Amino acid sequence: MTASSPFCGAASAGCRSPRSCRTPTKEVRSIREELVAGLEALPEQKWYSIEELLARHRDATDDFSLAGFDFMHAPGGHAPMIDFHDNPVVGELLHQLRENDVPISLICHAPVAMTAAKYRVDADGKVSVNEDHAFKGAHITTVPDHGELQMLDGGYPKIPGEETRLEFFVDVVLKDAGYKVDTTENMAEVLVIWDETHGVLTGNGPHAVDEQTARLNEIVQGRKSAAARS
C-alpha cells in the first residue's frame, strides 16, 4: 500500500512527493511551503501489503493478529474493480477477518471485493476455490448499474472521439456471485446494510459515508460493551 497527499495530487498530476510538485495551482501555492515542511517532518511509515498482514497473522511468533482489529474498512471508487475483483488474496483476507469476528465495512464500489470470497489461500500460497463459501448469500448494497450509466453519459472525463466505458457493473457481478444485492432507483438516496450473520456492512456510495460511519461506530461500540459485560 502506498500513501499520497491530496494536496500534492491537486498540484501536479502524477507527482510522487511534495518536492516534486513544481507547478502547483494558485490555491496550493499559498500553503505549499507549510505543507512540504509538515509532510517532511512526519515519521516514516511502513505500509503492509495484504500478503504481509496475512503472513504476520499466521506467524505464531508475531504479536500481530487480525483479531486485534475493531473493524476493516475499504473505500470505493473504481480502483476496487481492478484490485479487489476476483482476487484470491482479498478473498483470504475476508475469510480471516470473518473467522476472527472482525466487522467488514465496504462502501461504494468496494463491495466488489465479495466476488473474491470463493477463494482461500493457504500459508504456502496455494489457492483453492469453493463456490459455496461462508459469505454466500450475504445481503449487501453497492453502486447500481443505472447510476454508472448516468455517470458514463456525462459524469466522467471524455477523450475526444473515444467512448468511456466499464468492463462490468459491480451490482451485476455481485448478483451473479450469489449475493442478495439491494440498490436504490434514486442515486441521491442513502442505503446502508448491516448483515450481522456474515459480518458485512455496505453503503451504496460516497453520499452514504456519514450514515455508514455512524452505523459502524454503533457496531464497534456495541461489541465492546457486550465484551465488557461478559
GROMACS elastic network, one bead per residue, 0.5 to 0.9 nm:
[ bonds ]
;  ai    aj funct       b0    kb
    1    47     6  0.55266   500
    1    48     6  0.62913   500
    1    49     6  0.58047   500
    1    50     6  0.85959   500
    2    47     6  0.66840   500
    3    47     6  0.83704   500
    4     7     6  0.87271   500
    4     8     6  0.74414   500
    4     9     6  0.75132   500
    4    16     6  0.73006   500
    4    17     6  0.76475   500
    5     8     6  0.51163   500
    5     9     6  0.62817   500
    5    10     6  0.86654   500
    5    16     6  0.88566   500
    5    17     6  0.80472   500
    5    18     6  0.80320   500
    5    39     6  0.88292   500
    6    10     6  0.61317   500
    6    11     6  0.85840   500
    7    10     6  0.51216   500
    7    11     6  0.62345   500
    7    12     6  0.89324   500
    7    18     6  0.86878   500
    7    28     6  0.68943   500
    7    32     6  0.86974   500
    7    35     6  0.83511   500
    8    11     6  0.50810   500
    8    12     6  0.64505   500
    8    13     6  0.81961   500
    8    14     6  0.88619   500
    8    15     6  0.67396   500
    8    16     6  0.79070   500
    8    17     6  0.70807   500
    8    18     6  0.59725   500
    8    20     6  0.85254   500
    8    21     6  0.62866   500
    8    24     6  0.80444   500
    8    28     6  0.83423   500
    8    32     6  0.89179   500
    9    12     6  0.55833   500
    9    13     6  0.56151   500
    9    14     6  0.67711   500
    9    15     6  0.64516   500
    9    16     6  0.83150   500
    9    21     6  0.83312   500
   10    13     6  0.67804   500
   10    24     6  0.76389   500
   10    25     6  0.74601   500
   10    28     6  0.78160   500
   11    15     6  0.81570   500
   11    21     6  0.61277   500
   11    22     6  0.80905   500
   11    23     6  0.65267   500
   11    25     6  0.53369   500
   11    26     6  0.87775   500
   11    27     6  0.87487   500
   11    28     6  0.64050   500
   11    29     6  0.82449   500
   12    15     6  0.56688   500
   12    20     6  0.83211   500
   12    21     6  0.56311   500
   12    22     6  0.74404   500
   12    23     6  0.62388   500
   12    24     6  0.61092   500
   12    25     6  0.79544   500
   13    21     6  0.87049   500
   15    18     6  0.77254   500
   15    19     6  0.87086   500
   15    20     6  0.57424   500
   15    21     6  0.59585   500
   15    22     6  0.88555   500
   16    19     6  0.83800   500
   16    20     6  0.64535   500
   16    21     6  0.80626   500
   17    20     6  0.53155   500
   17    21     6  0.69775   500
   17    36     6  0.89051   500
   18    21     6  0.55453   500
   18    22     6  0.86146   500
   18    32     6  0.82647   500
   18    35     6  0.78076   500
   18    36     6  0.55385   500
   18    39     6  0.76111   500
   18    40     6  0.83072   500
   19    22     6  0.71041   500
   19    36     6  0.70839   500
   20    23     6  0.86871   500
   21    24     6  0.60396   500
   21    32     6  0.88705   500
   23    29     6  0.84975   500
   24    27     6  0.79447   500
   24    28     6  0.57995   500
   24    29     6  0.55392   500
   24    32     6  0.79197   500
   25    28     6  0.52729   500
   25    29     6  0.59384   500
   25    30     6  0.89615   500
   26    29     6  0.51090   500
   26    30     6  0.68580   500
   27    30     6  0.60390   500
   27    31     6  0.76410   500
   28    31     6  0.55727   500
   28    32     6  0.57438   500
   28    35     6  0.89707   500
   29    32     6  0.50069   500
   29    33     6  0.79740   500
   30    33     6  0.78662   500
   30    34     6  0.86733   500
   31    34     6  0.54279   500
   31    35     6  0.59959   500
   31    36     6  0.86148   500
   32    35     6  0.50266   500
   32    36     6  0.60443   500
   32    37     6  0.85639   500
   33    36     6  0.51172   500
   33    37     6  0.61466   500
   33    38     6  0.85236   500
   34    37     6  0.52400   500
   34    38     6  0.61312   500
   34    39     6  0.86600   500
   35    38     6  0.51212   500
   35    39     6  0.61449   500
   35    40     6  0.85372   500
   36    39     6  0.52573   500
   36    40     6  0.60601   500
   36    41     6  0.85362   500
   37    40     6  0.52610   500
   37    41     6  0.61794   500
   37    42     6  0.89370   500
   38    41     6  0.52583   500
   38    42     6  0.67022   500
   39    42     6  0.53927   500
   39    43     6  0.87851   500
   40    43     6  0.80004   500
   42    45     6  0.86773   500
   48    51     6  0.79591   500
   48    52     6  0.58217   500
   48    53     6  0.62816   500
   49    52     6  0.51490   500
   49    53     6  0.63153   500
   49    54     6  0.86848   500
   50    53     6  0.50716   500
   50    54     6  0.61409   500
   50    55     6  0.85473   500
   50    89     6  0.70747   500
   50    90     6  0.74638   500
   50    93     6  0.72448   500
   51    54     6  0.52023   500
   51    55     6  0.61622   500
   51    56     6  0.86669   500
   51    89     6  0.69523   500
   51    93     6  0.87302   500
   52    55     6  0.50514   500
   52    56     6  0.61585   500
   52    57     6  0.85214   500
   53    56     6  0.51555   500
   53    57     6  0.60708   500
   53    58     6  0.86558   500
   53    64     6  0.84300   500
   53    65     6  0.84879   500
   53    66     6  0.80379   500
   53    93     6  0.88439   500
   54    58     6  0.62309   500
   54    59     6  0.86298   500
   54    65     6  0.87930   500
   54    66     6  0.82103   500
   54    89     6  0.89543   500
   54    92     6  0.83460   500
   54    93     6  0.71219   500
   54    96     6  0.82917   500
   54   123     6  0.84527   500
   55    58     6  0.52122   500
   55    59     6  0.61704   500
   55   123     6  0.72858   500
   56    59     6  0.50404   500
   56    60     6  0.82186   500
   56    61     6  0.86609   500
   56    62     6  0.61427   500
   56    63     6  0.82326   500
   56    64     6  0.62391   500
   56    65     6  0.72857   500
   57    60     6  0.77541   500
   57    62     6  0.73064   500
   57    63     6  0.82158   500
   57    64     6  0.58594   500
   57    66     6  0.61777   500
   57    67     6  0.87263   500
   58    61     6  0.88528   500
   58    62     6  0.81639   500
   58    64     6  0.89247   500
   58    65     6  0.79679   500
   58   123     6  0.76368   500
   59    62     6  0.54008   500
   59    63     6  0.83851   500
   59    64     6  0.83823   500
   59    65     6  0.89672   500
   60    63     6  0.77103   500
   61    64     6  0.89479   500
   62    65     6  0.79724   500
   64    67     6  0.86295   500
   64    68     6  0.77243   500
   65    68     6  0.56291   500
   65    69     6  0.78570   500
   66    69     6  0.55996   500
   66    96     6  0.75978   500
   66    97     6  0.66369   500
   66   100     6  0.69280   500
   66   102     6  0.77766   500
   67    70     6  0.79716   500
   67    96     6  0.88236   500
   67    97     6  0.73665   500
   67    99     6  0.87163   500
   67   100     6  0.50765   500
   67   101     6  0.70686   500
   67   102     6  0.66209   500
   68    71     6  0.88853   500
   68   100     6  0.87055   500
   68   102     6  0.83879   500
   69    72     6  0.71140   500
   69    97     6  0.87723   500
   69   102     6  0.64792   500
   69   103     6  0.87784   500
   70   102     6  0.62934   500
   70   103     6  0.72723   500
   70   220     6  0.64272   500
   71    97     6  0.85754   500
   71   101     6  0.89269   500
   71   102     6  0.52487   500
   71   104     6  0.60394   500
   71   105     6  0.72681   500
   71   216     6  0.83031   500
   71   220     6  0.74295   500
   72    97     6  0.80403   500
   72   102     6  0.70206   500
   72   103     6  0.63326   500
   72   104     6  0.50343   500
   72   105     6  0.58976   500
   72   106     6  0.83900   500
   73   103     6  0.85017   500
   73   104     6  0.61401   500
   73   106     6  0.57931   500
   73   107     6  0.80949   500
   74    80     6  0.87545   500
   74   104     6  0.82544   500
   74   105     6  0.63635   500
   74   106     6  0.51050   500
   74   107     6  0.67567   500
   74   110     6  0.61280   500
   74   111     6  0.84659   500
   75    80     6  0.82458   500
   75   105     6  0.86209   500
   75   106     6  0.64028   500
   75   107     6  0.56395   500
   75   108     6  0.71389   500
   75   109     6  0.77774   500
   75   110     6  0.59563   500
   75   206     6  0.88168   500
   76    79     6  0.72354   500
   76    80     6  0.64687   500
   76    81     6  0.89418   500
   76   106     6  0.74946   500
   76   107     6  0.55336   500
   76   111     6  0.81493   500
   76   205     6  0.76750   500
   76   206     6  0.77756   500
   77    80     6  0.67467   500
   77    81     6  0.82182   500
   77   107     6  0.88896   500
   77   108     6  0.67225   500
   77   109     6  0.57300   500
   77   110     6  0.73725   500
   77   205     6  0.88724   500
   77   206     6  0.87787   500
   78    81     6  0.54365   500
   78    82     6  0.73837   500
   78   108     6  0.89997   500
   78   109     6  0.64073   500
   78   110     6  0.83019   500
   79    82     6  0.54729   500
   79    83     6  0.61645   500
   79    84     6  0.80260   500
   79   109     6  0.82880   500
   79   110     6  0.84607   500
   80    85     6  0.66346   500
   80   109     6  0.64398   500
   80   110     6  0.54838   500
   80   111     6  0.83645   500
   80   112     6  0.68659   500
   80   113     6  0.71270   500
   81    84     6  0.59941   500
   81    85     6  0.53780   500
   81   109     6  0.70121   500
   81   110     6  0.75649   500
   81   112     6  0.65034   500
   81   113     6  0.80686   500
   81   168     6  0.85374   500
   81   169     6  0.89741   500
   81   170     6  0.76287   500
   82    85     6  0.59328   500
   82    86     6  0.88201   500
   82    87     6  0.89334   500
   83    86     6  0.84850   500
   83    87     6  0.71015   500
   83    90     6  0.86640   500
   83   113     6  0.84338   500
   84    87     6  0.55314   500
   84    88     6  0.88050   500
   84    89     6  0.88044   500
   84    90     6  0.62653   500
   84    91     6  0.85983   500
   84   110     6  0.74979   500
   84   111     6  0.87113   500
   84   112     6  0.65291   500
   84   114     6  0.82012   500
   84   115     6  0.80945   500
   84   116     6  0.72025   500
   85    88     6  0.89483   500
   85    90     6  0.84111   500
   85   110     6  0.89702   500
   85   112     6  0.56617   500
   85   113     6  0.53907   500
   85   114     6  0.76999   500
   85   115     6  0.59346   500
   85   116     6  0.61680   500
   86    90     6  0.81106   500
   86    91     6  0.79113   500
   86   112     6  0.83252   500
   86   113     6  0.72412   500
   86   114     6  0.81777   500
   86   115     6  0.53870   500
   86   117     6  0.80694   500
   86   118     6  0.84256   500
   86   119     6  0.83167   500
   87    90     6  0.53769   500
   87    91     6  0.63639   500
   87    92     6  0.89602   500
   87   113     6  0.77081   500
   87   115     6  0.79598   500
   87   116     6  0.52176   500
   87   117     6  0.85534   500
   87   119     6  0.78599   500
   88    92     6  0.63125   500
   88    93     6  0.87188   500
   88   116     6  0.58296   500
   88   117     6  0.77107   500
   88   118     6  0.79795   500
   88   119     6  0.50893   500
   88   120     6  0.64358   500
   88   121     6  0.66329   500
   88   127     6  0.69882   500
   88   128     6  0.86105   500
   88   129     6  0.88580   500
   89    92     6  0.51276   500
   89    93     6  0.63174   500
   89    94     6  0.87528   500
   89   116     6  0.80390   500
   89   119     6  0.77990   500
   89   120     6  0.75536   500
   89   121     6  0.65543   500
   89   127     6  0.87891   500
   90    93     6  0.50640   500
   90    94     6  0.62812   500
   90    95     6  0.87897   500
   90   113     6  0.68402   500
   90   114     6  0.85577   500
   90   116     6  0.62157   500
   90   117     6  0.76170   500
   90   119     6  0.83746   500
   90   120     6  0.89930   500
   91    94     6  0.51805   500
   91    95     6  0.64149   500
   91    96     6  0.87183   500
   91   113     6  0.74560   500
   91   114     6  0.73405   500
   91   115     6  0.79047   500
   91   118     6  0.66840   500
   91   119     6  0.52269   500
   91   120     6  0.61793   500
   91   121     6  0.79493   500
   92    95     6  0.52009   500
   92    96     6  0.61434   500
   92    97     6  0.85878   500
   92   116     6  0.81737   500
   92   117     6  0.72176   500
   92   118     6  0.88964   500
   92   119     6  0.64350   500
   92   121     6  0.56401   500
   92   122     6  0.82380   500
   93    96     6  0.51079   500
   93    97     6  0.61081   500
   93    98     6  0.86105   500
   93   117     6  0.88510   500
   93   120     6  0.86533   500
   93   121     6  0.89904   500
   94    97     6  0.52002   500
   94    98     6  0.62464   500
   94    99     6  0.86356   500
   94   104     6  0.76756   500
   94   113     6  0.84784   500
   94   114     6  0.80057   500
   94   116     6  0.84231   500
   94   117     6  0.67326   500
   95    98     6  0.50807   500
   95    99     6  0.60277   500
   95   100     6  0.85138   500
   95   117     6  0.71734   500
   95   119     6  0.89332   500
   95   120     6  0.77223   500
   95   134     6  0.78845   500
   95   135     6  0.83733   500
   96    99     6  0.50921   500
   96   100     6  0.61689   500
   96   101     6  0.86313   500
   96   102     6  0.86070   500
   97   100     6  0.51443   500
   97   101     6  0.61940   500
   97   102     6  0.50539   500
   97   103     6  0.73231   500
   97   104     6  0.73791   500
   98   102     6  0.57414   500
   98   103     6  0.71724   500
   98   104     6  0.78087   500
   98   134     6  0.88998   500
   98   135     6  0.89895   500
   98   198     6  0.74072   500
   98   199     6  0.66450   500
   98   200     6  0.87875   500
   99   102     6  0.77068   500
  101   199     6  0.74752   500
  102   199     6  0.73140   500
  103   196     6  0.86985   500
  103   198     6  0.87288   500
  103   199     6  0.50855   500
  103   200     6  0.60669   500
  103   201     6  0.73157   500
  103   216     6  0.83877   500
  103   219     6  0.81524   500
  103   220     6  0.80834   500
  104   198     6  0.89684   500
  104   199     6  0.61250   500
  104   201     6  0.60123   500
  104   202     6  0.83605   500
  105   110     6  0.88641   500
  105   111     6  0.85262   500
  105   194     6  0.89262   500
  105   199     6  0.86215   500
  105   200     6  0.60019   500
  105   202     6  0.58329   500
  105   203     6  0.83187   500
  105   212     6  0.83844   500
  105   216     6  0.75820   500
  106   109     6  0.79262   500
  106   110     6  0.52126   500
  106   111     6  0.52805   500
  106   112     6  0.87357   500
  106   113     6  0.83342   500
  106   142     6  0.86670   500
  106   200     6  0.76517   500
  106   201     6  0.62374   500
  106   203     6  0.66721   500
  107   110     6  0.53463   500
  107   111     6  0.64033   500
  107   141     6  0.84126   500
  107   142     6  0.68942   500
  107   143     6  0.87371   500
  107   192     6  0.88190   500
  107   201     6  0.82118   500
  107   202     6  0.53668   500
  107   204     6  0.62188   500
  107   205     6  0.60097   500
  107   206     6  0.72074   500
  107   208     6  0.79083   500
  107   209     6  0.75879   500
  107   212     6  0.81791   500
  108   111     6  0.70252   500
  108   141     6  0.82990   500
  108   142     6  0.53006   500
  108   143     6  0.55623   500
  108   202     6  0.78657   500
  108   203     6  0.59950   500
  108   206     6  0.61227   500
  108   207     6  0.89169   500
  108   208     6  0.83181   500
  109   112     6  0.60688   500
  109   113     6  0.85808   500
  109   142     6  0.60807   500
  109   143     6  0.61224   500
  109   170     6  0.66159   500
  109   171     6  0.88161   500
  109   204     6  0.79727   500
  109   205     6  0.74009   500
  110   113     6  0.59328   500
  110   114     6  0.84794   500
  110   142     6  0.78361   500
  110   170     6  0.88087   500
  110   202     6  0.85684   500
  111   114     6  0.57499   500
  111   115     6  0.81807   500
  111   140     6  0.76925   500
  111   141     6  0.75200   500
  111   142     6  0.63381   500
  111   170     6  0.77978   500
  111   171     6  0.87484   500
  111   174     6  0.81494   500
  111   202     6  0.68432   500
  111   203     6  0.85310   500
  112   115     6  0.57405   500
  112   116     6  0.79843   500
  112   142     6  0.82370   500
  112   170     6  0.58214   500
  112   171     6  0.79461   500
  112   173     6  0.77578   500
  112   174     6  0.66580   500
  113   116     6  0.56643   500
  113   117     6  0.75166   500
  114   117     6  0.52886   500
  114   118     6  0.83377   500
  114   135     6  0.78842   500
  114   174     6  0.72787   500
  114   177     6  0.83563   500
  114   179     6  0.86306   500
  115   118     6  0.69813   500
  115   119     6  0.89539   500
  115   173     6  0.74315   500
  115   174     6  0.63241   500
  115   177     6  0.61920   500
  116   119     6  0.58671   500
  116   120     6  0.88642   500
  117   120     6  0.76137   500
  117   129     6  0.88965   500
  117   130     6  0.84605   500
  117   131     6  0.83993   500
  117   133     6  0.68672   500
  117   134     6  0.80215   500
  117   135     6  0.67373   500
  117   136     6  0.81543   500
  118   128     6  0.82679   500
  118   129     6  0.54907   500
  118   130     6  0.50271   500
  118   131     6  0.51877   500
  118   132     6  0.73309   500
  118   133     6  0.57678   500
  118   134     6  0.85898   500
  118   135     6  0.84263   500
  118   136     6  0.84904   500
  118   177     6  0.88682   500
  119   127     6  0.66764   500
  119   128     6  0.57362   500
  119   130     6  0.63818   500
  119   131     6  0.82334   500
  119   133     6  0.83465   500
  120   126     6  0.81519   500
  120   127     6  0.57208   500
  120   128     6  0.53192   500
  120   129     6  0.65024   500
  120   130     6  0.79609   500
  121   124     6  0.78217   500
  121   125     6  0.55771   500
  121   126     6  0.54569   500
  121   128     6  0.64524   500
  122   125     6  0.52833   500
  122   126     6  0.54303   500
  122   127     6  0.67419   500
  122   128     6  0.82837   500
  123   126     6  0.74364   500
  129   133     6  0.87205   500
  130   133     6  0.55894   500
  131   136     6  0.79209   500
  131   177     6  0.84205   500
  131   178     6  0.89624   500
  132   135     6  0.82976   500
  132   136     6  0.63017   500
  133   136     6  0.55464   500
  134   137     6  0.86847   500
  134   138     6  0.89724   500
  134   198     6  0.77128   500
  135   138     6  0.57092   500
  135   179     6  0.83051   500
  135   198     6  0.60236   500
  135   199     6  0.89597   500
  135   200     6  0.89536   500
  136   177     6  0.79348   500
  136   178     6  0.59735   500
  136   179     6  0.61821   500
  136   180     6  0.89554   500
  136   198     6  0.87901   500
  137   177     6  0.86965   500
  137   178     6  0.55610   500
  137   180     6  0.57591   500
  137   198     6  0.89744   500
  138   178     6  0.81367   500
  138   179     6  0.53156   500
  138   180     6  0.59512   500
  138   181     6  0.82889   500
  138   195     6  0.66911   500
  138   197     6  0.79730   500
  138   198     6  0.62635   500
  138   199     6  0.89799   500
  138   200     6  0.78162   500
  139   179     6  0.62937   500
  139   181     6  0.59929   500
  139   182     6  0.76168   500
  139   193     6  0.72837   500
  139   194     6  0.78210   500
  139   195     6  0.58454   500
  139   198     6  0.84803   500
  139   200     6  0.82403   500
  139   202     6  0.88801   500
  140   174     6  0.89509   500
  140   179     6  0.72014   500
  140   180     6  0.62295   500
  140   181     6  0.50984   500
  140   182     6  0.64186   500
  140   183     6  0.87334   500
  140   192     6  0.83104   500
  140   193     6  0.59826   500
  140   194     6  0.76177   500
  140   195     6  0.72451   500
  140   200     6  0.76313   500
  140   201     6  0.73587   500
  140   202     6  0.58003   500
  140   203     6  0.80122   500
  140   204     6  0.89326   500
  141   144     6  0.84514   500
  141   171     6  0.77254   500
  141   180     6  0.82960   500
  141   181     6  0.53327   500
  141   182     6  0.50897   500
  141   183     6  0.57308   500
  141   184     6  0.89370   500
  141   191     6  0.72598   500
  141   192     6  0.70748   500
  141   193     6  0.65858   500
  141   201     6  0.88025   500
  141   202     6  0.57152   500
  141   203     6  0.59388   500
  141   204     6  0.55113   500
  142   170     6  0.71715   500
  142   171     6  0.62574   500
  142   181     6  0.76247   500
  142   182     6  0.76466   500
  142   183     6  0.65091   500
  142   191     6  0.86310   500
  142   202     6  0.70059   500
  142   203     6  0.60912   500
  142   205     6  0.66641   500
  143   146     6  0.85746   500
  143   147     6  0.67066   500
  143   148     6  0.73076   500
  143   169     6  0.84664   500
  143   170     6  0.69195   500
  143   171     6  0.66613   500
  143   183     6  0.70552   500
  143   184     6  0.86283   500
  143   187     6  0.85052   500
  143   203     6  0.84403   500
  143   204     6  0.51499   500
  143   205     6  0.59637   500
  144   147     6  0.52883   500
  144   148     6  0.65968   500
  144   149     6  0.88843   500
  144   169     6  0.76192   500
  144   170     6  0.73497   500
  144   171     6  0.57672   500
  144   172     6  0.83257   500
  144   182     6  0.87004   500
  144   183     6  0.58460   500
  144   184     6  0.72444   500
  144   185     6  0.81462   500
  144   187     6  0.82696   500
  144   204     6  0.79129   500
  145   148     6  0.50964   500
  145   149     6  0.62604   500
  145   150     6  0.87403   500
  145   168     6  0.89405   500
  145   169     6  0.55892   500
  145   170     6  0.72640   500
  145   171     6  0.64877   500
  145   172     6  0.73438   500
  146   150     6  0.62772   500
  146   151     6  0.87200   500
  146   185     6  0.80332   500
  146   187     6  0.87989   500
  147   150     6  0.51277   500
  147   151     6  0.63661   500
  147   152     6  0.86424   500
  147   185     6  0.83723   500
  147   186     6  0.86689   500
  147   187     6  0.63595   500
  148   151     6  0.50663   500
  148   152     6  0.60633   500
  148   153     6  0.86496   500
  148   166     6  0.86429   500
  148   169     6  0.76271   500
  149   153     6  0.62794   500
  149   154     6  0.89745   500
  149   165     6  0.87335   500
  150   153     6  0.52464   500
  150   154     6  0.67594   500
  150   155     6  0.71771   500
  151   154     6  0.54070   500
  151   156     6  0.60773   500
  152   155     6  0.59190   500
  152   156     6  0.59153   500
  152   157     6  0.88248   500
  152   163     6  0.88790   500
  152   164     6  0.62444   500
  152   165     6  0.65954   500
  152   166     6  0.85075   500
  153   156     6  0.76406   500
  153   164     6  0.82636   500
  154   157     6  0.78936   500
  154   158     6  0.84243   500
  156   164     6  0.75933   500
  157   164     6  0.79952   500
  158   161     6  0.83473   500
  158   162     6  0.71514   500
  158   163     6  0.73084   500
  158   164     6  0.64871   500
  159   162     6  0.53535   500
  159   163     6  0.73661   500
  159   164     6  0.77957   500
  160   163     6  0.83462   500
  165   168     6  0.88168   500
  166   169     6  0.71427   500
  168   171     6  0.89873   500
  168   172     6  0.76028   500
  168   173     6  0.72921   500
  169   172     6  0.54033   500
  169   173     6  0.64802   500
  169   174     6  0.87552   500
  170   173     6  0.54246   500
  170   174     6  0.61737   500
  170   175     6  0.86855   500
  171   174     6  0.51585   500
  171   175     6  0.62208   500
  171   176     6  0.86381   500
  171   181     6  0.67398   500
  171   182     6  0.84954   500
  171   183     6  0.81156   500
  172   175     6  0.52305   500
  172   176     6  0.62110   500
  172   177     6  0.86287   500
  172   181     6  0.87536   500
  173   177     6  0.60762   500
  173   178     6  0.88367   500
  174   178     6  0.66128   500
  174   179     6  0.57434   500
  174   180     6  0.80361   500
  174   181     6  0.71245   500
  175   178     6  0.53011   500
  175   179     6  0.50960   500
  175   180     6  0.64337   500
  175   181     6  0.62324   500
  176   179     6  0.74069   500
  182   191     6  0.85817   500
  182   193     6  0.87830   500
  183   186     6  0.89627   500
  183   187     6  0.89791   500
  183   191     6  0.74361   500
  183   204     6  0.70495   500
  184   187     6  0.64283   500
  184   188     6  0.85419   500
  184   189     6  0.66514   500
  184   190     6  0.80590   500
  184   191     6  0.73726   500
  184   204     6  0.82153   500
  185   188     6  0.88134   500
  185   189     6  0.80663   500
  186   189     6  0.54674   500
  186   190     6  0.88597   500
  187   190     6  0.80368   500
  187   204     6  0.88005   500
  187   205     6  0.86652   500
  188   207     6  0.72806   500
  189   204     6  0.86832   500
  189   207     6  0.81724   500
  189   208     6  0.83250   500
  190   203     6  0.76632   500
  190   204     6  0.67241   500
  190   205     6  0.77526   500
  190   207     6  0.66047   500
  190   208     6  0.51935   500
  190   209     6  0.89195   500
  190   211     6  0.79329   500
  191   202     6  0.83500   500
  191   203     6  0.58321   500
  191   204     6  0.56200   500
  191   205     6  0.83133   500
  191   208     6  0.66063   500
  191   211     6  0.85027   500
  191   212     6  0.86858   500
  192   201     6  0.72509   500
  192   202     6  0.56651   500
  192   204     6  0.66073   500
  192   208     6  0.68801   500
  192   209     6  0.89786   500
  192   211     6  0.71181   500
  192   212     6  0.60539   500
  192   215     6  0.82586   500
  193   200     6  0.81384   500
  193   201     6  0.57005   500
  193   202     6  0.53706   500
  193   203     6  0.65393   500
  193   204     6  0.88446   500
  193   212     6  0.84867   500
  194   197     6  0.88771   500
  194   198     6  0.88641   500
  194   199     6  0.74439   500
  194   200     6  0.59865   500
  194   202     6  0.65946   500
  194   215     6  0.82006   500
  194   216     6  0.88232   500
  195   198     6  0.56853   500
  195   199     6  0.57816   500
  195   200     6  0.52960   500
  195   201     6  0.62426   500
  195   202     6  0.84939   500
  196   200     6  0.66532   500
  196   201     6  0.80899   500
  197   200     6  0.80751   500
  201   212     6  0.78124   500
  201   215     6  0.84713   500
  201   216     6  0.75408   500
  202   212     6  0.74713   500
  203   206     6  0.79644   500
  203   207     6  0.86996   500
  203   208     6  0.57169   500
  203   209     6  0.72316   500
  203   211     6  0.84459   500
  203   212     6  0.62716   500
  204   207     6  0.78492   500
  204   208     6  0.62999   500
  204   209     6  0.88922   500
  205   208     6  0.55102   500
  205   209     6  0.73358   500
  206   209     6  0.54461   500
  206   210     6  0.87158   500
  207   210     6  0.74178   500
  207   211     6  0.86238   500
  208   211     6  0.55643   500
  208   212     6  0.59445   500
  208   213     6  0.84642   500
  209   212     6  0.50554   500
  209   213     6  0.58836   500
  209   214     6  0.85066   500
  210   213     6  0.51452   500
  210   214     6  0.62258   500
  210   215     6  0.86234   500
  211   214     6  0.51026   500
  211   215     6  0.61138   500
  211   216     6  0.85148   500
  212   215     6  0.50281   500
  212   216     6  0.59911   500
  212   217     6  0.84967   500
  213   216     6  0.50663   500
  213   217     6  0.61368   500
  213   218     6  0.86307   500
  214   217     6  0.51227   500
  214   218     6  0.62870   500
  214   219     6  0.87578   500
  215   218     6  0.50374   500
  215   219     6  0.62786   500
  215   220     6  0.87291   500
  216   219     6  0.50593   500
  216   220     6  0.61995   500
  216   221     6  0.85263   500
  217   220     6  0.51578   500
  217   221     6  0.59421   500
  217   222     6  0.82021   500
  218   221     6  0.52661   500
  218   222     6  0.57776   500
  218   223     6  0.84682   500
  219   222     6  0.51283   500
  219   223     6  0.62320   500
  219   224     6  0.87204   500
  220   223     6  0.52429   500
  220   224     6  0.63108   500
  220   225     6  0.87139   500
  221   224     6  0.50238   500
  221   225     6  0.61101   500
  221   226     6  0.85394   500
  222   225     6  0.51423   500
  222   226     6  0.61519   500
  222   227     6  0.85908   500
  223   226     6  0.50419   500
  223   227     6  0.60966   500
  223   228     6  0.85848   500
  224   227     6  0.50722   500
  224   228     6  0.61753   500
  224   229     6  0.87384   500
  225   228     6  0.50890   500
  225   229     6  0.63637   500
  225   230     6  0.88181   500
  226   229     6  0.52268   500
  226   230     6  0.63702   500
  227   230     6  0.52240   500
